[in-house]
Amino acid sequence: MSDAGAVRVEPKSLIDGVARTLQEQVLPHVDSRTARGQLWAAIDVLRNLAARVEPLASAFADEAQSAQAALGALAARARDAGHAALADEVEA
């Protein structure tokens, strides 16, 4: 269960980056008034979502950390009970 070397981007930063790219790189090339309006609406939705996603992401991160700790404890108990193969599977 190793994330060694994995690049972690915070969800808010990712969503903000998408919204900024749409506004700065895509919007200037959209000529249709209707399409521009739809693009602005999408950018607005992304910005609103970015403000709401961070608290949810941190709650899920706490849950994931708790689950990882529980699995680690389970693997240790399995290994202590002579079930090394099971412990290896849990740790994989």
mmCIF file as gemmi writes it, N, C-alpha and C atoms, coordinates in Angstrom:
data_model
loop_
_atom_site.group_PDB
_atom_site.id
_atom_site.type_symbol
_atom_site.label_atom_id
_atom_site.label_alt_id
_atom_site.label_comp_id
_atom_site.label_asym_id
_atom_site.label_entity_id
_atom_site.label_seq_id
_atom_site.pdbx_PDB_ins_code
_atom_site.Cartn_x
_atom_site.Cartn_y
_atom_site.Cartn_z
_atom_site.occupancy
_atom_site.B_iso_or_equiv
_atom_site.pdbx_formal_charge
_atom_site.auth_seq_id
_atom_site.auth_asym_id
_atom_site.pdbx_PDB_model_num
ATOM 1 N N . MET Axp A 1 ? 0.817 -1.192 0 1 0 ? 1 A 1
ATOM 2 C CA . MET Axp A 1 ? 0 0 0 1 0 ? 1 A 1
ATOM 3 C C . MET Axp A 1 ? 0.857 1.25 0 1 0 ? 1 A 1
ATOM 4 N N . SER Axp A 2 ? 1.817 1.303 -0.854 1 0 ? 2 A 1
ATOM 5 C CA . SER Axp A 2 ? 2.741 2.427 -0.896 1 0 ? 2 A 1
ATOM 6 C C . SER Axp A 2 ? 2.391 3.364 -2.044 1 0 ? 2 A 1
ATOM 7 N N . ASP Axp A 3 ? 2.421 4.647 -1.734 1 0 ? 3 A 1
ATOM 8 C CA . ASP Axp A 3 ? 2.22 5.674 -2.755 1 0 ? 3 A 1
ATOM 9 C C . ASP Axp A 3 ? 3.541 6.366 -3.062 1 0 ? 3 A 1
ATOM 10 N N . ALA Axp A 4 ? 4.642 5.68 -2.79 1 0 ? 4 A 1
ATOM 11 C CA . ALA Axp A 4 ? 5.961 6.272 -2.983 1 0 ? 4 A 1
ATOM 12 C C . ALA Axp A 4 ? 6.121 6.763 -4.412 1 0 ? 4 A 1
ATOM 13 N N . GLY Axp A 5 ? 6.539 7.987 -4.539 1 0 ? 5 A 1
ATOM 14 C CA . GLY Axp A 5 ? 6.77 8.558 -5.854 1 0 ? 5 A 1
ATOM 15 C C . GLY Axp A 5 ? 5.529 9.135 -6.52 1 0 ? 5 A 1
ATOM 16 N N . ALA Axp A 6 ? 4.362 8.932 -5.919 1 0 ? 6 A 1
ATOM 17 C CA . ALA Axp A 6 ? 3.126 9.45 -6.509 1 0 ? 6 A 1
ATOM 18 C C . ALA Axp A 6 ? 3.047 10.957 -6.275 1 0 ? 6 A 1
ATOM 19 N N . VAL Axp A 7 ? 2.637 11.678 -7.294 1 0 ? 7 A 1
ATOM 20 C CA . VAL Axp A 7 ? 2.458 13.115 -7.178 1 0 ? 7 A 1
ATOM 21 C C . VAL Axp A 7 ? 1.029 13.367 -6.72 1 0 ? 7 A 1
ATOM 22 N N . ARG Axp A 8 ? 0.897 14.1 -5.639 1 0 ? 8 A 1
ATOM 23 C CA . ARG Axp A 8 ? -0.421 14.408 -5.095 1 0 ? 8 A 1
ATOM 24 C C . ARG Axp A 8 ? -0.758 15.866 -5.378 1 0 ? 8 A 1
ATOM 25 N N . VAL Axp A 9 ? -1.869 16.088 -6.033 1 0 ? 9 A 1
ATOM 26 C CA . VAL Axp A 9 ? -2.348 17.437 -6.285 1 0 ? 9 A 1
ATOM 27 C C . VAL Axp A 9 ? -3.644 17.59 -5.508 1 0 ? 9 A 1
ATOM 28 N N . GLU Axp A 10 ? -3.717 18.633 -4.716 1 0 ? 10 A 1
ATOM 29 C CA . GLU Axp A 10 ? -4.932 18.883 -3.948 1 0 ? 10 A 1
ATOM 30 C C . GLU Axp A 10 ? -6.098 19.1 -4.91 1 0 ? 10 A 1
ATOM 31 N N . PRO Axp A 11 ? -7.272 18.55 -4.583 1 0 ? 11 A 1
ATOM 32 C CA . PRO Axp A 11 ? -8.428 18.69 -5.48 1 0 ? 11 A 1
ATOM 33 C C . PRO Axp A 11 ? -8.751 20.146 -5.815 1 0 ? 11 A 1
ATOM 34 N N . LYS Axp A 12 ? -8.679 21.044 -4.832 1 0 ? 12 A 1
ATOM 35 C CA . LYS Axp A 12 ? -8.976 22.454 -5.097 1 0 ? 12 A 1
ATOM 36 C C . LYS Axp A 12 ? -8.007 23.029 -6.124 1 0 ? 12 A 1
ATOM 37 N N . SER Axp A 13 ? -6.731 22.704 -5.995 1 0 ? 13 A 1
ATOM 38 C CA . SER Axp A 13 ? -5.736 23.203 -6.951 1 0 ? 13 A 1
ATOM 39 C C . SER Axp A 13 ? -5.994 22.664 -8.348 1 0 ? 13 A 1
ATOM 40 N N . LEU Axp A 14 ? -6.371 21.402 -8.425 1 0 ? 14 A 1
ATOM 41 C CA . LEU Axp A 14 ? -6.663 20.784 -9.716 1 0 ? 14 A 1
ATOM 42 C C . LEU Axp A 14 ? -7.861 21.457 -10.386 1 0 ? 14 A 1
ATOM 43 N N . ILE Axp A 15 ? -8.939 21.642 -9.633 1 0 ? 15 A 1
ATOM 44 C CA . ILE Axp A 15 ? -10.146 22.26 -10.192 1 0 ? 15 A 1
ATOM 45 C C . ILE Axp A 15 ? -9.877 23.717 -10.559 1 0 ? 15 A 1
ATOM 46 N N . ASP Axp A 16 ? -9.167 24.444 -9.684 1 0 ? 16 A 1
ATOM 47 C CA . ASP Axp A 16 ? -8.816 25.836 -10 1 0 ? 16 A 1
ATOM 48 C C . ASP Axp A 16 ? -7.986 25.917 -11.276 1 0 ? 16 A 1
ATOM 49 N N . GLY Axp A 17 ? -7.077 24.967 -11.455 1 0 ? 17 A 1
ATOM 50 C CA . GLY Axp A 17 ? -6.244 24.944 -12.658 1 0 ? 17 A 1
ATOM 51 C C . GLY Axp A 17 ? -7.053 24.709 -13.918 1 0 ? 17 A 1
ATOM 52 N N . VAL Axp A 18 ? -8.028 23.816 -13.834 1 0 ? 18 A 1
ATOM 53 C CA . VAL Axp A 18 ? -8.895 23.561 -14.991 1 0 ? 18 A 1
ATOM 54 C C . VAL Axp A 18 ? -9.702 24.809 -15.32 1 0 ? 18 A 1
ATOM 55 N N . ALA Axp A 19 ? -10.282 25.449 -14.298 1 0 ? 19 A 1
ATOM 56 C CA . ALA Axp A 19 ? -11.074 26.665 -14.526 1 0 ? 19 A 1
ATOM 57 C C . ALA Axp A 19 ? -10.214 27.77 -15.136 1 0 ? 19 A 1
ATOM 58 N N . ARG Axp A 20 ? -9.006 27.939 -14.612 1 0 ? 20 A 1
ATOM 59 C CA . ARG Axp A 20 ? -8.099 28.975 -15.134 1 0 ? 20 A 1
ATOM 60 C C . ARG Axp A 20 ? -7.712 28.689 -16.584 1 0 ? 20 A 1
ATOM 61 N N . THR Axp A 21 ? -7.437 27.42 -16.889 1 0 ? 21 A 1
ATOM 62 C CA . THR Axp A 21 ? -7.075 27.049 -18.259 1 0 ? 21 A 1
ATOM 63 C C . THR Axp A 21 ? -8.23 27.306 -19.213 1 0 ? 21 A 1
ATOM 64 N N . LEU Axp A 22 ? -9.434 26.953 -18.796 1 0 ? 22 A 1
ATOM 65 C CA . LEU Axp A 22 ? -10.598 27.22 -19.648 1 0 ? 22 A 1
ATOM 66 C C . LEU Axp A 22 ? -10.739 28.713 -19.919 1 0 ? 22 A 1
ATOM 67 N N . GLN Axp A 23 ? -10.571 29.527 -18.875 1 0 ? 23 A 1
ATOM 68 C CA . GLN Axp A 23 ? -10.735 30.969 -19.042 1 0 ? 23 A 1
ATOM 69 C C . GLN Axp A 23 ? -9.607 31.586 -19.863 1 0 ? 23 A 1
ATOM 70 N N . GLU Axp A 24 ? -8.376 31.191 -19.585 1 0 ? 24 A 1
ATOM 71 C CA . GLU Axp A 24 ? -7.238 31.851 -20.222 1 0 ? 24 A 1
ATOM 72 C C . GLU Axp A 24 ? -6.867 31.27 -21.583 1 0 ? 24 A 1
ATOM 73 N N . GLN Axp A 25 ? -7.062 29.975 -21.78 1 0 ? 25 A 1
ATOM 74 C CA . GLN Axp A 25 ? -6.597 29.326 -23.003 1 0 ? 25 A 1
ATOM 75 C C . GLN Axp A 25 ? -7.714 28.963 -23.978 1 0 ? 25 A 1
ATOM 76 N N . VAL Axp A 26 ? -8.888 28.631 -23.454 1 0 ? 26 A 1
ATOM 77 C CA . VAL Axp A 26 ? -9.978 28.182 -24.329 1 0 ? 26 A 1
ATOM 78 C C . VAL Axp A 26 ? -10.908 29.331 -24.696 1 0 ? 26 A 1
ATOM 79 N N . LEU Axp A 27 ? -11.341 30.088 -23.696 1 0 ? 27 A 1
ATOM 80 C CA . LEU Axp A 27 ? -12.307 31.159 -23.922 1 0 ? 27 A 1
ATOM 81 C C . LEU Axp A 27 ? -11.908 32.134 -25.032 1 0 ? 27 A 1
ATOM 82 N N . PRO Axp A 28 ? -10.656 32.565 -25.126 1 0 ? 28 A 1
ATOM 83 C CA . PRO Axp A 28 ? -10.298 33.498 -26.196 1 0 ? 28 A 1
ATOM 84 C C . PRO Axp A 28 ? -10.526 32.945 -27.607 1 0 ? 28 A 1
ATOM 85 N N . HIS Axp A 29 ? -10.637 31.634 -27.737 1 0 ? 29 A 1
ATOM 86 C CA . HIS Axp A 29 ? -10.808 31.019 -29.054 1 0 ? 29 A 1
ATOM 87 C C . HIS Axp A 29 ? -12.254 30.63 -29.351 1 0 ? 29 A 1
ATOM 88 N N . VAL Axp A 30 ? -13.161 30.968 -28.438 1 0 ? 30 A 1
ATOM 89 C CA . VAL Axp A 30 ? -14.573 30.637 -28.635 1 0 ? 30 A 1
ATOM 90 C C . VAL Axp A 30 ? -15.282 31.89 -29.139 1 0 ? 30 A 1
ATOM 91 N N . ASP Axp A 31 ? -15.824 31.797 -30.347 1 0 ? 31 A 1
ATOM 92 C CA . ASP Axp A 31 ? -16.452 32.961 -30.967 1 0 ? 31 A 1
ATOM 93 C C . ASP Axp A 31 ? -17.957 33.028 -30.748 1 0 ? 31 A 1
ATOM 94 N N . SER Axp A 32 ? -18.596 31.896 -30.65 1 0 ? 32 A 1
ATOM 95 C CA . SER Axp A 32 ? -20.048 31.859 -30.499 1 0 ? 32 A 1
ATOM 96 C C . SER Axp A 32 ? -20.459 32.434 -29.14 1 0 ? 32 A 1
ATOM 97 N N . ARG Axp A 33 ? -21.405 33.369 -29.19 1 0 ? 33 A 1
ATOM 98 C CA . ARG Axp A 33 ? -21.887 33.984 -27.952 1 0 ? 33 A 1
ATOM 99 C C . ARG Axp A 33 ? -22.508 32.938 -27.031 1 0 ? 33 A 1
ATOM 100 N N . THR Axp A 34 ? -23.266 32.008 -27.601 1 0 ? 34 A 1
ATOM 101 C CA . THR Axp A 34 ? -23.892 30.948 -26.814 1 0 ? 34 A 1
ATOM 102 C C . THR Axp A 34 ? -22.834 30.056 -26.175 1 0 ? 34 A 1
ATOM 103 N N . ALA Axp A 35 ? -21.843 29.666 -26.956 1 0 ? 35 A 1
ATOM 104 C CA . ALA Axp A 35 ? -20.783 28.805 -26.428 1 0 ? 35 A 1
ATOM 105 C C . ALA Axp A 35 ? -19.974 29.523 -25.347 1 0 ? 35 A 1
ATOM 106 N N . ARG Axp A 36 ? -19.732 30.821 -25.531 1 0 ? 36 A 1
ATOM 107 C CA . ARG Axp A 36 ? -19.005 31.583 -24.507 1 0 ? 36 A 1
ATOM 108 C C . ARG Axp A 36 ? -19.799 31.618 -23.207 1 0 ? 36 A 1
ATOM 109 N N . GLY Axp A 37 ? -21.101 31.801 -23.319 1 0 ? 37 A 1
ATOM 110 C CA . GLY Axp A 37 ? -21.957 31.802 -22.126 1 0 ? 37 A 1
ATOM 111 C C . GLY Axp A 37 ? -21.92 30.462 -21.41 1 0 ? 37 A 1
ATOM 112 N N . GLN Axp A 38 ? -21.961 29.392 -22.19 1 0 ? 38 A 1
ATOM 113 C CA . GLN Axp A 38 ? -21.893 28.058 -21.597 1 0 ? 38 A 1
ATOM 114 C C . GLN Axp A 38 ? -20.536 27.812 -20.953 1 0 ? 38 A 1
ATOM 115 N N . LEU Axp A 39 ? -19.487 28.293 -21.582 1 0 ? 39 A 1
ATOM 116 C CA . LEU Axp A 39 ? -18.151 28.13 -21.018 1 0 ? 39 A 1
ATOM 117 C C . LEU Axp A 39 ? -18.01 28.911 -19.715 1 0 ? 39 A 1
ATOM 118 N N . TRP Axp A 40 ? -18.529 30.147 -19.683 1 0 ? 40 A 1
ATOM 119 C CA . TRP Axp A 40 ? -18.497 30.919 -18.44 1 0 ? 40 A 1
ATOM 120 C C . TRP Axp A 40 ? -19.279 30.204 -17.341 1 0 ? 40 A 1
ATOM 121 N N . ALA Axp A 41 ? -20.405 29.599 -17.7 1 0 ? 41 A 1
ATOM 122 C CA . ALA Axp A 41 ? -21.192 28.853 -16.709 1 0 ? 41 A 1
ATOM 123 C C . ALA Axp A 41 ? -20.392 27.671 -16.166 1 0 ? 41 A 1
ATOM 124 N N . ALA Axp A 42 ? -19.696 26.963 -17.049 1 0 ? 42 A 1
ATOM 125 C CA . ALA Axp A 42 ? -18.873 25.827 -16.617 1 0 ? 42 A 1
ATOM 126 C C . ALA Axp A 42 ? -17.742 26.297 -15.701 1 0 ? 42 A 1
ATOM 127 N N . ILE Axp A 43 ? -17.126 27.414 -16.036 1 0 ? 43 A 1
ATOM 128 C CA . ILE Axp A 43 ? -16.051 27.968 -15.201 1 0 ? 43 A 1
ATOM 129 C C . ILE Axp A 43 ? -16.599 28.331 -13.823 1 0 ? 43 A 1
ATOM 130 N N . ASP Axp A 44 ? -17.779 28.937 -13.798 1 0 ? 44 A 1
ATOM 131 C CA . ASP Axp A 44 ? -18.41 29.314 -12.532 1 0 ? 44 A 1
ATOM 132 C C . ASP Axp A 44 ? -18.718 28.08 -11.679 1 0 ? 44 A 1
ATOM 133 N N . VAL Axp A 45 ? -19.236 27.034 -12.308 1 0 ? 45 A 1
ATOM 134 C CA . VAL Axp A 45 ? -19.526 25.788 -11.586 1 0 ? 45 A 1
ATOM 135 C C . VAL Axp A 45 ? -18.236 25.206 -11.002 1 0 ? 45 A 1
ATOM 136 N N . LEU Axp A 46 ? -17.177 25.191 -11.79 1 0 ? 46 A 1
ATOM 137 C CA . LEU Axp A 46 ? -15.899 24.667 -11.304 1 0 ? 46 A 1
ATOM 138 C C . LEU Axp A 46 ? -15.382 25.469 -10.112 1 0 ? 46 A 1
ATOM 139 N N . ARG Axp A 47 ? -15.483 26.775 -10.174 1 0 ? 47 A 1
ATOM 140 C CA . ARG Axp A 47 ? -15.009 27.61 -9.061 1 0 ? 47 A 1
ATOM 141 C C . ARG Axp A 47 ? -15.833 27.365 -7.797 1 0 ? 47 A 1
ATOM 142 N N . ASN Axp A 48 ? -17.141 27.218 -7.96 1 0 ? 48 A 1
ATOM 143 C CA . ASN Axp A 48 ? -17.984 26.913 -6.803 1 0 ? 48 A 1
ATOM 144 C C . ASN Axp A 48 ? -17.672 25.53 -6.247 1 0 ? 48 A 1
ATOM 145 N N . LEU Axp A 49 ? -17.428 24.58 -7.122 1 0 ? 49 A 1
ATOM 146 C CA . LEU Axp A 49 ? -17.089 23.225 -6.699 1 0 ? 49 A 1
ATOM 147 C C . LEU Axp A 49 ? -15.762 23.208 -5.947 1 0 ? 49 A 1
ATOM 148 N N . ALA Axp A 50 ? -14.796 23.963 -6.43 1 0 ? 50 A 1
ATOM 149 C CA . ALA Axp A 50 ? -13.476 24 -5.791 1 0 ? 50 A 1
ATOM 150 C C . ALA Axp A 50 ? -13.584 24.449 -4.337 1 0 ? 50 A 1
ATOM 151 N N . ALA Axp A 51 ? -14.483 25.378 -4.065 1 0 ? 51 A 1
ATOM 152 C CA . ALA Axp A 51 ? -14.652 25.877 -2.702 1 0 ? 51 A 1
ATOM 153 C C . ALA Axp A 51 ? -15.284 24.833 -1.785 1 0 ? 51 A 1
ATOM 154 N N . ARG Axp A 52 ? -16.002 23.879 -2.359 1 0 ? 52 A 1
ATOM 155 C CA . ARG Axp A 52 ? -16.714 22.886 -1.551 1 0 ? 52 A 1
ATOM 156 C C . ARG Axp A 52 ? -15.989 21.552 -1.431 1 0 ? 52 A 1
ATOM 157 N N . VAL Axp A 53 ? -15.085 21.27 -2.334 1 0 ? 53 A 1
ATOM 158 C CA . VAL Axp A 53 ? -14.486 19.941 -2.396 1 0 ? 53 A 1
ATOM 159 C C . VAL Axp A 53 ? -13.412 19.721 -1.334 1 0 ? 53 A 1
ATOM 160 N N . GLU Axp A 54 ? -12.726 20.754 -0.918 1 0 ? 54 A 1
ATOM 161 C CA . GLU Axp A 54 ? -11.612 20.583 0.021 1 0 ? 54 A 1
ATOM 162 C C . GLU Axp A 54 ? -12.043 19.993 1.361 1 0 ? 54 A 1
ATOM 163 N N . PRO Axp A 55 ? -13.117 20.495 1.994 1 0 ? 55 A 1
ATOM 164 C CA . PRO Axp A 55 ? -13.535 19.863 3.253 1 0 ? 55 A 1
ATOM 165 C C . PRO Axp A 55 ? -13.901 18.39 3.068 1 0 ? 55 A 1
ATOM 166 N N . LEU Axp A 56 ? -14.516 18.053 1.959 1 0 ? 56 A 1
ATOM 167 C CA . LEU Axp A 56 ? -14.854 16.655 1.686 1 0 ? 56 A 1
ATOM 168 C C . LEU Axp A 56 ? -13.601 15.825 1.476 1 0 ? 56 A 1
ATOM 169 N N . ALA Axp A 57 ? -12.637 16.369 0.77 1 0 ? 57 A 1
ATOM 170 C CA . ALA Axp A 57 ? -11.399 15.638 0.5 1 0 ? 57 A 1
ATOM 171 C C . ALA Axp A 57 ? -10.651 15.347 1.791 1 0 ? 57 A 1
ATOM 172 N N . SER Axp A 58 ? -10.613 16.306 2.705 1 0 ? 58 A 1
ATOM 173 C CA . SER Axp A 58 ? -9.89 16.07 3.956 1 0 ? 58 A 1
ATOM 174 C C . SER Axp A 58 ? -10.602 15.029 4.803 1 0 ? 58 A 1
ATOM 175 N N . ALA Axp A 59 ? -11.929 15 4.771 1 0 ? 59 A 1
ATOM 176 C CA . ALA Axp A 59 ? -12.668 13.968 5.509 1 0 ? 59 A 1
ATOM 177 C C . ALA Axp A 59 ? -12.36 12.592 4.941 1 0 ? 59 A 1
ATOM 178 N N . PHE Axp A 60 ? -12.33 12.473 3.626 1 0 ? 60 A 1
ATOM 179 C CA . PHE Axp A 60 ? -11.996 11.19 3.002 1 0 ? 60 A 1
ATOM 180 C C . PHE Axp A 60 ? -10.551 10.798 3.285 1 0 ? 60 A 1
ATOM 181 N N . ALA Axp A 61 ? -9.658 11.764 3.339 1 0 ? 61 A 1
ATOM 182 C CA . ALA Axp A 61 ? -8.257 11.47 3.648 1 0 ? 61 A 1
ATOM 183 C C . ALA Axp A 61 ? -8.133 10.918 5.063 1 0 ? 61 A 1
ATOM 184 N N . ASP Axp A 62 ? -8.891 11.489 6.002 1 0 ? 62 A 1
ATOM 185 C CA . ASP Axp A 62 ? -8.882 10.98 7.377 1 0 ? 62 A 1
ATOM 186 C C . ASP Axp A 62 ? -9.394 9.548 7.422 1 0 ? 62 A 1
ATOM 187 N N . GLU Axp A 63 ? -10.469 9.27 6.688 1 0 ? 63 A 1
ATOM 188 C CA . GLU Axp A 63 ? -11.013 7.911 6.636 1 0 ? 63 A 1
ATOM 189 C C . GLU Axp A 63 ? -10.017 6.937 6.02 1 0 ? 63 A 1
ATOM 190 N N . ALA Axp A 64 ? -9.361 7.356 4.957 1 0 ? 64 A 1
ATOM 191 C CA . ALA Axp A 64 ? -8.377 6.49 4.297 1 0 ? 64 A 1
ATOM 192 C C . ALA Axp A 64 ? -7.207 6.196 5.229 1 0 ? 64 A 1
ATOM 193 N N . GLN Axp A 65 ? -6.768 7.195 5.964 1 0 ? 65 A 1
ATOM 194 C CA . GLN Axp A 65 ? -5.661 7 6.903 1 0 ? 65 A 1
ATOM 195 C C . GLN Axp A 65 ? -6.069 6.039 8.015 1 0 ? 65 A 1
ATOM 196 N N . SER Axp A 66 ? -7.289 6.166 8.502 1 0 ? 66 A 1
ATOM 197 C CA . SER Axp A 66 ? -7.792 5.266 9.537 1 0 ? 66 A 1
ATOM 198 C C . SER Axp A 66 ? -7.885 3.832 9.017 1 0 ? 66 A 1
ATOM 199 N N . ALA Axp A 67 ? -8.381 3.675 7.795 1 0 ? 67 A 1
ATOM 200 C CA . ALA Axp A 67 ? -8.485 2.338 7.194 1 0 ? 67 A 1
ATOM 201 C C . ALA Axp A 67 ? -7.105 1.732 6.985 1 0 ? 67 A 1
ATOM 202 N N . GLN Axp A 68 ? -6.152 2.538 6.562 1 0 ? 68 A 1
ATOM 203 C CA . GLN Axp A 68 ? -4.79 2.046 6.355 1 0 ? 68 A 1
ATOM 204 C C . GLN Axp A 68 ? -4.18 1.581 7.676 1 0 ? 68 A 1
ATOM 205 N N . ALA Axp A 69 ? -4.416 2.323 8.743 1 0 ? 69 A 1
ATOM 206 C CA . ALA Axp A 69 ? -3.903 1.926 10.058 1 0 ? 69 A 1
ATOM 207 C C . ALA Axp A 69 ? -4.546 0.619 10.514 1 0 ? 69 A 1
ATOM 208 N N . ALA Axp A 70 ? -5.854 0.478 10.287 1 0 ? 70 A 1
ATOM 209 C CA . ALA Axp A 70 ? -6.55 -0.752 10.67 1 0 ? 70 A 1
ATOM 210 C C . ALA Axp A 70 ? -6.028 -1.944 9.879 1 0 ? 70 A 1
ATOM 211 N N . LEU Axp A 71 ? -5.796 -1.759 8.595 1 0 ? 71 A 1
ATOM 212 C CA . LEU Axp A 71 ? -5.25 -2.85 7.778 1 0 ? 71 A 1
ATOM 213 C C . LEU Axp A 71 ? -3.83 -3.211 8.211 1 0 ? 71 A 1
ATOM 214 N N . GLY Axp A 72 ? -3.054 -2.218 8.584 1 0 ? 72 A 1
ATOM 215 C CA . GLY Axp A 72 ? -1.707 -2.488 9.086 1 0 ? 72 A 1
ATOM 216 C C . GLY Axp A 72 ? -1.742 -3.309 10.365 1 0 ? 72 A 1
ATOM 217 N N . ALA Axp A 73 ? -2.673 -2.961 11.267 1 0 ? 73 A 1
ATOM 218 C CA . ALA Axp A 73 ? -2.818 -3.722 12.512 1 0 ? 73 A 1
ATOM 219 C C . ALA Axp A 73 ? -3.285 -5.143 12.223 1 0 ? 73 A 1
ATOM 220 N N . LEU Axp A 74 ? -4.208 -5.291 11.277 1 0 ? 74 A 1
ATOM 221 C CA . LEU Axp A 74 ? -4.687 -6.622 10.892 1 0 ? 74 A 1
ATOM 222 C C . LEU Axp A 74 ? -3.549 -7.465 10.327 1 0 ? 74 A 1
ATOM 223 N N . ALA Axp A 75 ? -2.737 -6.878 9.48 1 0 ? 75 A 1
ATOM 224 C CA . ALA Axp A 75 ? -1.608 -7.607 8.897 1 0 ? 75 A 1
ATOM 225 C C . ALA Axp A 75 ? -0.631 -8.048 9.983 1 0 ? 75 A 1
ATOM 226 N N . ALA Axp A 76 ? -0.366 -7.177 10.944 1 0 ? 76 A 1
ATOM 227 C CA . ALA Axp A 76 ? 0.552 -7.525 12.034 1 0 ? 76 A 1
ATOM 228 C C . ALA Axp A 76 ? 0.001 -8.68 12.858 1 0 ? 76 A 1
ATOM 229 N N . ARG Axp A 77 ? -1.295 -8.64 13.147 1 0 ? 77 A 1
ATOM 230 C CA . ARG Axp A 77 ? -1.907 -9.728 13.931 1 0 ? 77 A 1
ATOM 231 C C . ARG Axp A 77 ? -1.897 -11.031 13.143 1 0 ? 77 A 1
ATOM 232 N N . ALA Axp A 78 ? -2.156 -10.95 11.85 1 0 ? 78 A 1
ATOM 233 C CA . ALA Axp A 78 ? -2.136 -12.161 11.019 1 0 ? 78 A 1
ATOM 234 C C . ALA Axp A 78 ? -0.731 -12.754 10.998 1 0 ? 78 A 1
ATOM 235 N N . ARG Axp A 79 ? 0.266 -11.906 10.863 1 0 ? 79 A 1
ATOM 236 C CA . ARG Axp A 79 ? 1.653 -12.378 10.836 1 0 ? 79 A 1
ATOM 237 C C . ARG Axp A 79 ? 2.022 -13.021 12.18 1 0 ? 79 A 1
ATOM 238 N N . ASP Axp A 80 ? 1.614 -12.38 13.288 1 0 ? 80 A 1
ATOM 239 C CA . ASP Axp A 80 ? 1.891 -12.922 14.625 1 0 ? 80 A 1
ATOM 240 C C . ASP Axp A 80 ? 1.205 -14.265 14.846 1 0 ? 80 A 1
ATOM 241 N N . ALA Axp A 81 ? 0.073 -14.47 14.176 1 0 ? 81 A 1
ATOM 242 C CA . ALA Axp A 81 ? -0.678 -15.723 14.322 1 0 ? 81 A 1
ATOM 243 C C . ALA Axp A 81 ? -0.189 -16.793 13.351 1 0 ? 81 A 1
ATOM 244 N N . GLY Axp A 82 ? 0.871 -16.498 12.616 1 0 ? 82 A 1
ATOM 245 C CA . GLY Axp A 82 ? 1.432 -17.492 11.711 1 0 ? 82 A 1
ATOM 246 C C . GLY Axp A 82 ? 0.835 -17.493 10.32 1 0 ? 82 A 1
ATOM 247 N N . HIS Axp A 83 ? 0.157 -16.43 9.965 1 0 ? 83 A 1
ATOM 248 C CA . HIS Axp A 83 ? -0.477 -16.332 8.641 1 0 ? 83 A 1
ATOM 249 C C . HIS Axp A 83 ? 0.248 -15.279 7.803 1 0 ? 83 A 1
ATOM 250 N N . ALA Axp A 84 ? 1.504 -15.561 7.517 1 0 ? 84 A 1
ATOM 251 C CA . ALA Axp A 84 ? 2.339 -14.601 6.788 1 0 ? 84 A 1
ATOM 252 C C . ALA Axp A 84 ? 1.795 -14.307 5.396 1 0 ? 84 A 1
ATOM 253 N N . ALA Axp A 85 ? 1.268 -15.322 4.715 1 0 ? 85 A 1
ATOM 254 C CA . ALA Axp A 85 ? 0.741 -15.108 3.359 1 0 ? 85 A 1
ATOM 255 C C . ALA Axp A 85 ? -0.444 -14.147 3.387 1 0 ? 85 A 1
ATOM 256 N N . LEU Axp A 86 ? -1.321 -14.318 4.369 1 0 ? 86 A 1
ATOM 257 C CA . LEU Axp A 86 ? -2.465 -13.414 4.506 1 0 ? 86 A 1
ATOM 258 C C . LEU Axp A 86 ? -1.978 -11.997 4.816 1 0 ? 86 A 1
ATOM 259 N N . ALA Axp A 87 ? -1.007 -11.891 5.711 1 0 ? 87 A 1
ATOM 260 C CA . ALA Axp A 87 ? -0.453 -10.579 6.054 1 0 ? 87 A 1
ATOM 261 C C . ALA Axp A 87 ? 0.144 -9.905 4.822 1 0 ? 87 A 1
ATOM 262 N N . ASP Axp A 88 ? 0.843 -10.689 4.003 1 0 ? 88 A 1
ATOM 263 C CA . ASP Axp A 88 ? 1.425 -10.14 2.773 1 0 ? 88 A 1
ATOM 264 C C . ASP Axp A 88 ? 0.345 -9.621 1.834 1 0 ? 88 A 1
ATOM 265 N N . GLU Axp A 89 ? -0.763 -10.346 1.733 1 0 ? 89 A 1
ATOM 266 C CA . GLU Axp A 89 ? -1.869 -9.911 0.86 1 0 ? 89 A 1
ATOM 267 C C . GLU Axp A 89 ? -2.497 -8.623 1.373 1 0 ? 89 A 1
ATOM 268 N N . VAL Axp A 90 ? -2.677 -8.542 2.684 1 0 ? 90 A 1
ATOM 269 C CA . VAL Axp A 90 ? -3.27 -7.337 3.267 1 0 ? 90 A 1
ATOM 270 C C . VAL Axp A 90 ? -2.355 -6.136 3.051 1 0 ? 90 A 1
ATOM 271 N N . GLU Axp A 91 ? -1.055 -6.359 3.144 1 0 ? 91 A 1
ATOM 272 C CA . GLU Axp A 91 ? -0.095 -5.264 2.985 1 0 ? 91 A 1
ATOM 273 C C . GLU Axp A 91 ? 0.145 -4.877 1.527 1 0 ? 91 A 1
ATOM 274 N N . ALA Axp A 92 ? -0.256 -5.724 0.599 1 0 ? 92 A 1
ATOM 275 C CA . ALA Axp A 92 ? -0.004 -5.461 -0.829 1 0 ? 92 A 1
ATOM 276 C C . ALA Axp A 92 ? -0.882 -4.355 -1.36 1 0 ? 92 A 1
